[in-house]
Amino acid sequence: MNILGYMQKVGKALMVPVATLPAAAILMGVGYWLDPTGWGADSVLAAFLIKSGSAIIDNMAVLFAVGVAFGLSRDKNGSAALSGFICFLVLTTLLSPDTIQQLKGLAADEVPAAFSKINNQFIGILVGIVSAEIYNRYSGVTLPKALAFFSGKRLVPILTSVAGMVLAFVLLYVWPVVYDALIVLGVKLQSMGAIGAGLFGFFNRLMLTVGMHHALYPVFWFDVVGINDIPNFLGGAQSIANGTATVGVTGMYQAGFFPIMMFGLPGAALAIYHCADKKNKSAVFSIMLAAAMASFFTGITEPLEFSFMFLAPVLYLLHAVLTGISLYIAASMQWMAGFGFSAGFVDLVLSSQNPLAVQWYMLVVQGLVFFAIYYCVFRFAIVKFNLKTPGRGEDMAQEQQADASTDDGLETLTQQYIEALGGSDNITEVDNCITRLRLSVKDSALADKDRLKQLGAAGVIPIGKNGIQVIVGLGKVDKVAEQMKVALAQ
């Protein structure tokens, strides 16, 4: 597998621990709603909820180790997750300040500061990758009869504990150098202030085209270079008290997404609908309405973005630029809100009582302006340059697709997807994220893009010769992926 393909698998695996954040956001959001002034000090129930959410946020590093190990394992087995946990414990214990002080015979104040920050998401991701690779390689090993009990999956935790020791030895010398470099990078990014936030927004959207935005956002949203924007924001009063959050600053890498996802993209959807050919308007309306609702309420934007990403790349470039501008405006004006999942209506409501939420309602005002901007810019560009967007210059009459809500319908739909992908012989591996099928194939050129779109795919993205991604959509992709695995195993 090439580097790009592997990084996409890592990006997908990152969604496993990231998926725990909505739970923290809901618990802490409700807690702050109950006690917006005391932040848990004046309400036992509020304190109970806030502390419950904090339990997730405060342990994100180990969740990354467990989640990435599980997500990258070939059969998503719990043994891989356990191995990631063991490797993480071994490594972080050996590299803790107390252990370093003892091993190297140092005074307490002589221990490099890097080791006080060894328990972070960057280390969690590294441990998860190593543990998954060990699991994938050695979980099927058969040992001699005398050691047969430790064969297969029971061997993996032993090997990962050894790997933890080896990694600890390497990082004993490498981590201080890496840590200092990351601190320099983090300081540089933070010193750029609102401009840095805007650049993040711009590149975040651009990298979505190949599914690599998952590799970018940990730098800003989690504790890779010391920014840690999401956990610090969700920590609210506790983060303020600990000095890890600043009112009006923390949340700057999140806030600007709300005007885009809740208002800007729905404005683009309306423009696409109005520019569709008359004969296709009803079909385009249903597609755009569903995509716009998903974007507004949940912040899931891929179904909408992929509807024009490859049909009209210039529109997507404009979208990336406008996203960067939105993050810059929100950061420079210090209009702050945060999210546990994505920048939709639900997260905006939940974060509104967080003590770090500053003039969050202005993001709604900004969003209304961006709705108008997106609508006018998209409609002008589509008409002026005769851009091909959904419903323009095509006949959207489609074959009746199978109803995925029934077992028979799901089986039929899955078989249709397999045939459109070049048949079962062409598919070598099936995986999925929140909205996409991520497939390894023998030849991506054999996939029938038009047929896949007829089946309901919002987008089809070849990744070199041996990879392809199909945007199936939220709620349906998991069922199709599982049924596809079953069908290919027969």
C-alpha positions as CSV (number, residue, x, y, z in Angstrom):
1,M,0.0,0.0,0.0
2,N,1.3,3.5,-0.9
3,I,1.9,6.2,1.7
4,L,-1.2,8.1,0.7
5,G,-3.4,5.0,1.1
6,Y,-1.9,4.2,4.4
7,M,-2.4,7.7,5.7
8,Q,-6.0,7.5,4.7
9,K,-6.4,4.3,6.7
10,V,-4.8,6.1,9.7
11,G,-7.1,9.0,9.2
12,K,-10.1,6.7,9.2
13,A,-8.8,5.0,12.3
14,L,-8.6,8.3,14.1
15,M,-12.4,8.6,13.8
16,V,-12.7,5.8,16.3
17,P,-11.4,7.8,19.3
18,V,-12.8,11.1,17.9
19,A,-16.3,9.5,17.9
20,T,-16.1,9.6,21.7
21,L,-16.1,13.4,21.8
22,P,-19.8,13.9,21.2
23,A,-20.5,12.1,24.4
24,A,-18.1,14.5,26.3
25,A,-19.7,17.5,24.5
26,I,-23.2,16.4,25.4
27,L,-22.4,15.7,29.1
28,M,-20.4,18.9,29.6
29,G,-22.7,21.0,27.5
30,V,-25.8,20.0,29.5
31,G,-23.8,20.5,32.7
32,Y,-22.9,24.1,31.7
33,W,-26.5,24.7,30.8
34,L,-27.6,23.6,34.3
35,D,-25.0,25.8,36.0
36,P,-23.7,28.5,33.6
37,T,-22.2,30.6,36.4
38,G,-20.8,28.2,38.9
39,W,-19.7,25.6,36.3
40,G,-20.6,22.8,38.6
41,A,-19.9,24.5,41.9
42,D,-23.5,25.4,42.5
43,S,-25.2,22.2,41.3
44,V,-24.4,18.6,42.2
45,L,-26.0,17.4,39.0
46,A,-24.1,19.8,36.8
47,A,-20.8,18.8,38.5
48,F,-21.7,15.2,38.0
49,L,-22.2,15.7,34.2
50,I,-19.2,18.0,33.7
51,K,-16.9,15.6,35.5
52,S,-18.3,12.7,33.5
53,G,-17.5,14.5,30.3
54,S,-14.0,15.5,31.7
55,A,-13.3,11.8,32.2
56,I,-13.3,11.4,28.4
57,I,-11.4,14.6,27.6
58,D,-8.7,14.0,30.2
59,N,-7.9,10.6,28.8
60,M,-7.9,11.3,25.1
61,A,-4.3,10.1,24.7
62,V,-5.1,6.6,25.8
63,L,-8.3,6.6,23.8
64,F,-6.2,7.4,20.7
65,A,-3.9,4.5,21.5
66,V,-6.8,2.1,21.9
67,G,-9.0,3.5,19.1
68,V,-6.2,3.7,16.5
69,A,-5.0,0.2,17.3
70,F,-8.5,-1.1,16.9
71,G,-9.3,0.9,13.8
72,L,-6.2,-0.2,11.9
73,S,-6.5,-3.8,12.9
74,R,-7.5,-5.9,9.9
75,D,-10.5,-7.5,11.5
76,K,-11.4,-4.8,14.1
77,N,-10.7,-7.2,17.0
78,G,-10.7,-6.3,20.7
79,S,-7.2,-7.9,21.1
80,A,-5.7,-5.2,19.0
81,A,-7.4,-2.5,21.2
82,L,-6.1,-4.3,24.4
83,S,-2.6,-4.4,22.9
84,G,-2.7,-0.7,22.2
85,F,-3.7,-0.1,25.8
86,I,-0.8,-2.3,27.1
87,C,1.8,-0.7,24.9
88,F,0.6,2.8,25.9
89,L,0.9,1.9,29.6
90,V,4.4,0.5,29.3
91,L,5.7,3.4,27.2
92,T,4.2,6.2,29.3
93,T,5.2,4.6,32.6
94,L,8.8,4.1,31.4
95,L,9.0,7.7,30.2
96,S,7.2,9.3,33.1
97,P,9.3,12.0,34.9
98,D,9.7,9.9,38.0
99,T,11.0,6.9,36.0
100,I,13.3,9.1,33.9
101,Q,14.7,10.7,37.1
102,Q,15.4,7.2,38.5
103,L,16.8,5.7,35.3
104,K,19.2,8.6,34.5
105,G,20.0,9.6,38.1
106,L,18.7,13.1,37.6
107,A,17.4,15.6,40.1
108,A,13.7,16.4,39.8
109,D,14.4,19.8,38.1
110,E,16.8,18.3,35.6
111,V,14.2,16.0,33.9
112,P,13.5,17.5,30.4
113,A,10.1,19.1,30.2
114,A,9.2,16.8,27.3
115,F,8.6,13.9,29.6
116,S,6.0,15.8,31.6
117,K,4.0,15.8,28.3
118,I,4.5,12.2,27.3
119,N,0.9,11.4,27.9
120,N,-0.5,13.1,24.7
121,Q,-2.5,12.2,21.6
122,F,0.6,12.2,19.4
123,I,2.1,9.4,21.4
124,G,-1.3,7.7,21.5
125,I,-1.5,7.7,17.7
126,L,2.1,6.4,17.4
127,V,1.4,3.6,19.9
128,G,-1.9,2.7,18.1
129,I,-0.2,2.4,14.7
130,V,2.6,0.2,16.1
131,S,0.2,-2.0,18.0
132,A,-2.1,-2.5,15.0
133,E,0.9,-3.4,12.8
134,I,2.0,-6.0,15.3
135,Y,-1.5,-7.4,15.6
136,N,-1.9,-7.6,11.8
137,R,1.4,-9.4,11.4
138,Y,1.5,-11.8,14.3
139,S,-2.1,-12.5,15.4
140,G,-2.1,-15.6,13.3
141,V,1.3,-17.1,14.4
142,T,1.3,-20.6,15.8
143,L,3.9,-21.4,18.4
144,P,5.4,-24.8,19.3
145,K,3.2,-27.0,21.5
146,A,4.9,-26.1,24.7
147,L,4.0,-22.5,24.1
148,A,0.7,-23.1,22.2
149,F,-1.4,-21.3,24.8
150,F,0.4,-18.0,23.8
151,S,-0.3,-18.5,20.0
152,G,-2.3,-16.2,17.9
153,K,-4.1,-13.3,19.5
154,R,-2.7,-14.1,22.9
155,L,0.8,-13.4,21.6
156,V,0.1,-9.9,20.5
157,P,-0.1,-8.2,24.0
158,I,3.2,-9.8,24.9
159,L,4.8,-8.5,21.7
160,T,3.3,-5.0,22.2
161,S,4.6,-4.8,25.7
162,V,8.1,-5.5,24.3
163,A,7.4,-3.0,21.6
164,G,6.5,-0.5,24.3
165,M,9.9,-1.0,25.9
166,V,11.7,-0.6,22.6
167,L,9.7,2.5,21.7
168,A,10.5,3.9,25.2
169,F,14.2,3.4,24.7
170,V,14.1,5.2,21.3
171,L,11.9,8.0,22.5
172,L,14.1,8.5,25.6
173,Y,16.5,10.2,23.2
174,V,14.2,11.2,20.3
175,W,11.1,12.6,22.1
176,P,12.8,15.7,23.6
177,V,14.0,16.7,20.2
178,V,10.6,16.0,18.6
179,Y,8.8,17.8,21.5
180,D,11.0,20.9,21.2
181,A,10.4,21.0,17.4
182,L,6.6,20.6,17.9
183,I,6.6,23.4,20.5
184,V,8.4,25.6,18.0
185,L,5.8,24.7,15.3
186,G,2.9,25.2,17.7
187,V,4.2,28.6,18.8
188,K,4.6,29.6,15.2
189,L,1.1,28.6,14.3
190,Q,-0.4,30.3,17.4
191,S,1.6,33.4,16.8
192,M,-0.2,33.8,13.4
193,G,-3.4,34.2,15.4
194,A,-6.5,34.7,13.2
195,I,-4.4,34.2,10.0
196,G,-3.3,30.8,11.2
197,A,-6.9,29.9,11.9
198,G,-7.9,31.0,8.4
199,L,-5.1,29.0,6.8
200,F,-6.2,25.9,8.8
201,G,-9.8,26.3,7.5
202,F,-8.6,26.7,3.9
203,F,-6.3,23.6,3.9
204,N,-8.8,21.6,6.0
205,R,-11.3,21.8,3.1
206,L,-8.8,21.3,0.4
207,M,-7.5,18.1,2.0
208,L,-11.0,16.8,2.3
209,T,-10.9,16.0,-1.5
210,V,-8.6,13.1,-0.8
211,G,-9.7,12.3,2.7
212,M,-6.5,13.6,4.3
213,H,-8.1,16.3,6.4
214,H,-8.0,13.7,9.2
215,A,-4.2,14.1,9.1
216,L,-4.4,17.9,9.5
217,Y,-6.9,18.5,12.2
218,P,-5.2,16.7,15.1
219,V,-2.4,19.4,14.9
220,F,-4.9,22.1,15.7
221,W,-7.7,20.3,17.6
222,F,-5.7,18.0,19.8
223,D,-2.5,18.0,21.8
224,V,0.0,17.4,19.1
225,V,1.8,20.8,19.1
226,G,0.2,22.2,22.3
227,I,-2.9,23.8,20.7
228,N,-5.4,21.2,21.9
229,D,-8.3,23.4,20.9
230,I,-11.3,21.0,21.3
231,P,-10.4,19.4,24.7
232,N,-9.4,22.8,26.1
233,F,-12.7,24.3,24.9
234,L,-14.8,21.5,26.2
235,G,-12.9,21.7,29.5
236,G,-14.5,25.1,30.1
237,A,-14.0,26.5,33.6
238,Q,-11.5,23.7,34.4
239,S,-9.3,24.6,31.4
240,I,-9.5,28.3,32.4
241,A,-8.5,27.5,36.0
242,N,-5.6,25.3,34.7
243,G,-4.3,28.0,32.5
244,T,-4.8,25.8,29.4
245,A,-7.6,28.0,27.9
246,T,-8.0,31.7,27.2
247,V,-11.4,33.3,26.8
248,G,-11.7,34.7,23.3
249,V,-8.8,32.6,22.0
250,T,-9.6,29.0,22.7
251,G,-12.0,27.8,20.1
252,M,-10.5,29.9,17.2
253,Y,-9.9,26.7,15.2
254,Q,-13.5,25.6,15.5
255,A,-15.8,28.7,15.6
256,G,-15.5,29.7,12.0
257,F,-16.8,26.4,10.8
258,F,-20.3,27.1,12.2
259,P,-21.2,29.8,9.7
260,I,-20.0,27.6,6.8
261,M,-21.7,24.3,7.8
262,M,-24.9,25.7,9.2
263,F,-25.5,28.5,6.6
264,G,-22.9,28.8,3.9
265,L,-23.2,25.3,2.4
266,P,-27.0,25.3,2.6
267,G,-26.8,28.6,0.6
268,A,-24.7,26.8,-2.0
269,A,-27.3,24.0,-2.1
270,L,-30.1,26.5,-2.8
271,A,-28.0,28.1,-5.6
272,I,-27.4,24.6,-7.1
273,Y,-31.1,23.9,-7.0
274,H,-32.1,27.2,-8.6
275,C,-29.5,26.6,-11.4
276,A,-30.7,23.1,-12.2
277,D,-32.5,22.4,-15.4
278,K,-36.3,22.5,-15.0
279,K,-36.7,18.8,-15.8
280,N,-34.3,17.9,-13.0
281,K,-35.4,20.3,-10.3
282,S,-37.5,17.9,-8.3
283,A,-34.6,15.4,-8.1
284,V,-32.0,18.1,-7.3
285,F,-34.3,19.5,-4.6
286,S,-34.5,16.2,-2.7
287,I,-30.8,15.7,-2.9
288,M,-29.9,19.2,-1.9
289,L,-32.5,19.4,0.9
290,A,-31.2,16.2,2.5
291,A,-27.5,17.3,2.2
292,A,-28.3,20.8,3.5
293,M,-30.2,19.5,6.5
294,A,-27.3,17.1,7.4
295,S,-24.9,20.0,7.1
296,F,-27.0,22.4,9.2
297,F,-28.0,20.1,12.1
298,T,-25.0,17.8,12.3
299,G,-22.1,19.4,10.5
300,I,-21.8,16.4,8.1
301,T,-20.9,18.2,4.9
302,E,-19.5,15.5,2.6
303,P,-22.8,14.6,0.8
304,L,-23.1,18.3,-0.2
305,E,-19.5,19.0,-0.9
306,F,-19.0,16.0,-3.1
307,S,-22.0,16.9,-5.1
308,F,-20.0,19.7,-6.7
309,M,-16.4,19.0,-5.7
310,F,-15.4,17.2,-9.0
311,L,-18.2,18.4,-11.2
312,A,-17.1,22.1,-10.7
313,P,-13.7,22.2,-9.0
314,V,-13.7,26.0,-9.2
315,L,-16.7,26.1,-6.9
316,Y,-14.9,23.9,-4.4
317,L,-11.9,26.2,-4.4
318,L,-14.2,29.1,-3.7
319,H,-15.7,27.1,-0.9
320,A,-12.2,26.4,0.6
321,V,-11.3,30.1,0.4
322,L,-14.6,31.2,2.0
323,T,-14.1,28.7,4.8
324,G,-10.6,30.2,5.5
325,I,-12.1,33.7,5.5
326,S,-14.9,32.6,7.9
327,L,-12.4,31.1,10.4
328,Y,-10.3,34.3,10.1
329,I,-13.3,36.6,10.8
330,A,-14.5,34.5,13.8
331,A,-11.0,34.4,15.3
332,S,-10.2,38.0,14.7
333,M,-13.6,39.2,16.1
334,Q,-13.3,36.6,19.0
335,W,-16.7,35.1,18.3
336,M,-16.2,31.7,19.9
337,A,-18.0,28.4,20.0
338,G,-16.8,24.8,20.0
339,F,-17.9,21.3,19.1
340,G,-17.5,17.7,20.1
341,F,-18.4,16.3,16.7
342,S,-18.8,18.9,14.1
343,A,-20.0,22.5,13.6
344,G,-23.7,21.9,13.4
345,F,-26.7,23.3,15.2
346,V,-26.7,20.7,17.9
347,D,-23.1,21.4,18.9
348,L,-23.7,25.2,18.7
349,V,-26.6,24.9,21.2
350,L,-24.6,22.6,23.5
351,S,-21.6,24.9,23.6
352,S,-23.5,28.1,24.0
353,Q,-23.3,28.0,27.9
354,N,-19.6,27.0,28.0
355,P,-17.7,29.8,29.8
356,L,-15.3,29.9,26.8
357,A,-18.2,30.6,24.4
358,V,-17.9,34.3,23.6
359,Q,-20.6,36.1,21.6
360,W,-21.5,32.8,20.0
361,Y,-24.7,34.3,18.7
362,M,-22.6,36.5,16.3
363,L,-21.7,33.3,14.5
364,V,-25.3,33.0,13.6
365,V,-25.2,36.6,12.2
366,Q,-22.0,35.8,10.4
367,G,-23.7,32.7,9.1
368,L,-26.6,34.5,7.6
369,V,-24.2,36.8,5.8
370,F,-22.3,33.8,4.5
371,F,-25.6,32.2,3.4
372,A,-26.1,35.2,1.1
373,I,-22.5,35.2,0.0
374,Y,-22.5,31.5,-0.9
375,Y,-25.8,31.8,-2.7
376,C,-24.8,34.8,-4.8
377,V,-21.2,33.6,-5.5
378,F,-22.3,30.1,-6.4
379,R,-25.2,31.2,-8.5
380,F,-23.2,33.8,-10.4
381,A,-20.3,31.4,-11.1
382,I,-22.6,28.6,-12.2
383,V,-24.5,30.8,-14.6
384,K,-21.6,33.0,-15.8
385,F,-19.2,30.1,-16.5
386,N,-21.9,27.5,-17.3
387,L,-20.5,25.2,-14.6
388,K,-21.8,21.6,-14.5
389,T,-23.5,21.1,-11.2
390,P,-26.1,18.5,-10.2
391,G,-29.1,18.8,-12.6
392,R,-27.4,20.9,-15.3
393,G,-26.9,19.4,-18.7
394,E,-27.9,15.9,-17.7
395,D,-30.9,13.7,-17.4
396,M,-31.3,12.7,-13.8
397,A,-33.9,10.1,-14.4
398,Q,-32.5,7.1,-12.7
399,E,-33.2,3.4,-12.3
400,Q,-35.2,2.5,-9.3
401,Q,-32.6,1.7,-6.7
402,A,-33.1,-0.9,-4.0
403,D,-34.6,0.0,-0.6
404,A,-31.7,-0.3,1.8
405,S,-34.1,-0.3,4.8
406,T,-34.9,-3.9,4.3
407,D,-32.6,-6.9,4.3
408,D,-33.4,-7.9,0.8
409,G,-33.1,-4.4,-0.5
410,L,-29.7,-3.9,1.3
411,E,-28.4,-7.2,-0.2
412,T,-29.6,-6.1,-3.7
413,L,-28.1,-2.6,-3.4
414,T,-24.8,-4.0,-2.2
415,Q,-24.6,-6.4,-5.1
416,Q,-25.3,-3.5,-7.4
417,Y,-22.4,-1.6,-5.8
418,I,-20.1,-4.6,-6.2
419,E,-21.0,-4.9,-9.9
420,A,-20.5,-1.2,-10.5
421,L,-17.1,-1.4,-8.9
422,G,-15.9,-4.0,-11.4
423,G,-17.2,-7.1,-9.8
424,S,-16.1,-9.1,-6.7
425,D,-12.8,-10.1,-8.4
426,N,-11.8,-6.4,-8.6
427,I,-12.3,-5.7,-4.9
428,T,-9.5,-6.7,-2.5
429,E,-10.4,-4.9,0.7
430,V,-13.5,-3.1,2.1
431,D,-13.4,-0.4,4.8
432,N,-15.5,2.6,5.6
433,C,-15.6,5.9,7.5
434,I,-18.7,8.0,8.5
435,T,-19.8,8.6,4.9
436,R,-17.5,6.8,2.6
437,L,-16.6,3.3,1.4
438,R,-12.8,3.1,1.3
439,L,-11.9,0.3,-1.1
440,S,-8.7,-1.4,-2.2
441,V,-9.2,-2.7,-5.8
442,K,-7.1,-4.3,-8.5
443,D,-7.9,-1.5,-11.0
444,S,-9.9,1.6,-10.1
445,A,-10.5,2.2,-13.8
446,L,-12.9,-0.7,-13.9
447,A,-15.4,1.2,-11.6
448,D,-18.4,2.6,-13.4
449,K,-18.7,6.1,-11.9
450,D,-22.0,6.9,-13.6
451,R,-23.6,3.7,-12.4
452,L,-22.3,4.3,-8.8
453,K,-23.9,7.7,-8.8
454,Q,-27.2,6.3,-10.2
455,L,-27.1,4.0,-7.1
456,G,-27.0,7.1,-4.9
457,A,-23.3,7.8,-4.4
458,A,-22.6,11.5,-3.9
459,G,-19.1,11.1,-5.2
460,V,-16.5,8.7,-6.5
461,I,-12.8,9.3,-5.9
462,P,-10.1,7.1,-7.5
463,I,-7.0,6.9,-5.3
464,G,-4.3,5.8,-7.8
465,K,-4.8,2.5,-9.5
466,N,-5.5,0.4,-6.5
467,G,-7.8,2.6,-4.4
468,I,-11.2,4.1,-4.7
469,Q,-13.6,5.9,-2.3
470,V,-17.4,6.0,-2.8
471,I,-19.4,8.6,-0.9
472,V,-22.5,6.5,0.1
473,G,-23.8,8.8,2.9
474,L,-24.4,8.9,6.6
475,G,-26.4,6.0,8.1
476,K,-26.2,3.8,5.0
477,V,-22.4,3.4,4.5
478,D,-22.0,1.1,7.5
479,K,-24.7,-1.3,6.4
480,V,-23.4,-1.4,2.8
481,A,-19.8,-2.0,3.9
482,E,-20.8,-4.8,6.3
483,Q,-23.0,-6.4,3.6
484,M,-20.3,-6.1,1.0
485,K,-17.8,-7.9,3.3
486,V,-20.3,-10.7,3.8
487,A,-21.0,-10.9,0.0
488,L,-17.3,-10.9,-0.9
489,A,-16.5,-13.6,1.7
490,Q,-19.0,-16.1,0.1
